[in-house]
Amino acid sequence: MRLTNTASRYGLISQFFHWAVVALLLFQYTWAWRIDNAEGFRLRLELVTQHKTIGMVVLGLALARLVWRLFNRPPPMPATMHGWERLAAVSGHWLLYGLIFAVPLTGWLYSSAAGLGDLWWGPVNFPSLVGDSERLEGIFERLHQACAISLGVMTGVHVLAALRHQFWIKDGLMKRMLPSWSKDS
C-alpha cells in the first residue's frame, strides 16, 4: 500500500486522515451526549474539557488533511459518473470539509465567549478568540450546535452515497478509501 494517492485509490496518509477524523467525530458526538446527560459539575467540566481537547485535535487533523489534499490530489472520479453526480460529490466533499472546520471553530468561539478558555491536554492553552460576552456565547452555542447537526446530516448523506456506489452501482468507489494490503494496491 502506498503512502500517497494513486489514480485508482487513496494512499495510507489520506486514509489515516479520513478514518481518524471519522473516529474522533463519532467520539465527539458521544461525548456531547454524555455532557448533556452528566450529573454533577465536576463530571460535566471534565467531559467538556475532554470534548474541547478532542475538538482541537479534529481541527488540527482537518488542517493537516486539507494541506495534504492540496499537494496530493485525490483519485479521479469514475468515468461512469454522471455530471450531476460529480457536482454532488465535489460539493458534498467541500461542504464536509467546511463543516469539519466550522464545528471546532464555533466550539472554540463559544468557549471563548463563555470565558472558559481552551485547554489542550495539560498546560497548553489556546487563546480566546473573542472576549467574554453572554450575547456572543448564546450565538456561538447555537451556531456550534447547528454546524454539528449539519455535519451529522452531511456525514449520513456521504455514507449513503458510498453505500449506493458499493451495493447498487457496484463501481468499487468505496474501496478506494479502505485499506488494502494486497500487492496490486
C-alpha positions in Angstrom: 0.0 0.0 0.0 1.4 3.4 -1.0 1.5 6.4 1.3 0.4 8.7 -1.5 -2.8 8.6 -3.6 -2.7 6.8 -6.9 -5.0 7.1 -9.9 -7.2 4.3 -8.5 -7.2 4.7 -4.7 -6.4 6.9 -1.7 -3.0 6.3 -0.1 -2.4 5.4 3.6 -1.9 9.1 4.6 -5.3 10.2 3.1 -6.9 7.1 4.6 -5.4 7.9 8.0 -6.8 11.4 8.0 -10.2 10.3 6.8 -10.7 7.5 9.3 -9.0 9.3 12.3 -11.4 12.2 11.8 -14.4 9.8 11.4 -13.4 8.1 14.7 -12.9 11.4 16.6 -16.2 12.8 15.3 -18.1 9.7 16.5 -16.3 10.1 19.8 -17.3 13.8 19.9 -21.0 13.1 19.3 -20.9 10.5 22.1 -19.1 13.0 24.4 -21.6 15.8 23.6 -24.4 13.4 24.6 -22.6 12.4 27.8 -22.1 16.1 28.7 -25.9 16.7 28.2 -26.7 13.8 30.5 -24.0 14.2 33.1 -24.9 14.8 36.7 -22.6 17.0 38.8 -20.5 20.0 37.9 -17.1 18.2 38.2 -18.1 15.4 35.8 -19.6 17.9 33.3 -16.4 20.1 33.5 -14.2 17.0 32.9 -16.3 15.9 29.9 -16.4 19.4 28.5 -12.6 19.7 28.8 -12.1 16.4 27.0 -14.7 17.3 24.3 -12.8 20.6 23.7 -9.4 18.8 23.6 -10.6 16.3 21.0 -12.2 19.2 19.1 -8.8 20.9 18.8 -7.3 17.6 17.6 -10.0 17.3 15.0 -9.2 20.9 13.9 -5.5 20.1 13.6 -6.1 16.9 11.7 -8.6 18.7 9.4 -5.9 21.4 8.7 -3.3 18.7 8.0 -5.7 16.8 5.8 -6.5 19.9 3.8 -2.8 20.7 3.3 -2.2 17.1 2.3 -5.0 17.1 -0.2 -3.7 20.3 -1.8 -0.4 18.6 -2.6 -1.7 15.1 -3.1 -4.7 15.2 -5.3 -7.4 12.5 -4.8 -8.0 9.9 -7.4 -10.3 10.9 -10.3 -14.0 10.0 -10.1 -15.1 7.1 -12.3 -15.8 8.0 -15.9 -19.2 6.3 -15.4 -20.4 9.0 -13.0 -22.9 11.5 -14.5 -22.3 15.2 -14.4 -24.8 15.8 -11.6 -23.2 13.0 -9.5 -19.7 14.6 -9.9 -21.1 18.0 -8.9 -22.9 16.5 -5.9 -19.7 14.6 -4.9 -17.4 17.6 -5.2 -19.9 19.9 -3.5 -20.6 17.4 -0.7 -16.9 16.8 0.0 -16.2 20.6 0.2 -19.2 21.1 2.4 -18.0 18.3 4.7 -14.6 19.9 4.8 -16.2 23.3 5.7 -18.3 21.7 8.5 -15.3 19.8 9.9 -13.6 23.1 10.3 -16.7 25.0 11.4 -17.7 22.7 14.2 -14.5 23.0 16.3 -14.0 26.7 15.4 -17.6 27.6 16.5 -16.9 25.5 19.6 -13.8 27.4 20.3 -15.6 30.7 19.8 -18.4 29.5 22.1 -15.9 28.6 24.8 -14.1 31.9 24.4 -17.3 33.9 24.6 -18.2 31.9 27.7 -14.9 32.9 29.3 -14.0 29.2 29.8 -10.7 29.2 27.9 -9.5 26.2 25.9 -7.1 23.7 27.4 -5.3 21.0 25.4 -4.1 18.1 27.5 -2.3 19.8 30.3 -0.5 23.1 30.3 -1.2 24.1 26.7 -3.8 26.9 26.5 -5.4 28.1 23.3 -6.1 31.9 23.1 -9.6 33.2 23.4 -10.9 34.2 20.0 -13.4 36.7 21.5 -13.9 38.4 24.8 -16.4 37.3 27.4 -19.9 38.0 26.2 -23.2 36.4 27.1 -24.8 37.5 23.9 -21.9 36.0 21.8 -21.9 32.9 23.9 -25.5 32.2 23.0 -25.0 33.0 19.3 -21.9 30.7 19.1 -23.6 27.9 21.1 -26.5 27.8 18.7 -24.1 28.1 15.7 -21.9 25.3 17.1 -25.0 23.1 17.6 -26.3 23.9 14.1 -22.9 23.1 12.5 -22.7 19.9 14.4 -26.2 18.8 13.4 -25.4 19.8 9.8 -22.2 17.8 9.9 -24.1 14.8 11.2 -26.6 15.1 8.3 -24.0 15.6 5.7 -22.0 12.6 7.0 -25.1 10.5 6.7 -25.6 11.6 3.1 -21.9 10.8 2.5 -22.2 7.3 3.9 -25.4 6.7 2.0 -23.7 7.8 -1.3 -20.8 5.5 -0.5 -23.1 2.6 0.1 -25.0 3.4 -3.1 -21.8 3.1 -5.0 -20.8 -0.1 -3.3 -24.1 -2.0 -3.3 -26.3 -0.5 -6.1 -23.9 0.9 -8.7 -21.1 -1.6 -7.8 -18.4 0.6 -9.2 -15.9 -0.1 -6.4 -15.7 3.6 -5.5 -16.0 2.9 -1.7 -13.0 0.5 -1.8 -10.7 3.4 -2.7 -10.8 4.7 0.9 -10.5 1.3 2.6 -7.0 -0.1 3.5 -5.8 -2.8 1.1 -2.6 -4.7 1.8 -2.5 -6.6 -1.5 0.4 -6.2 -3.8 -1.6 -4.6 -6.6 -2.6 -1.6 -4.5 
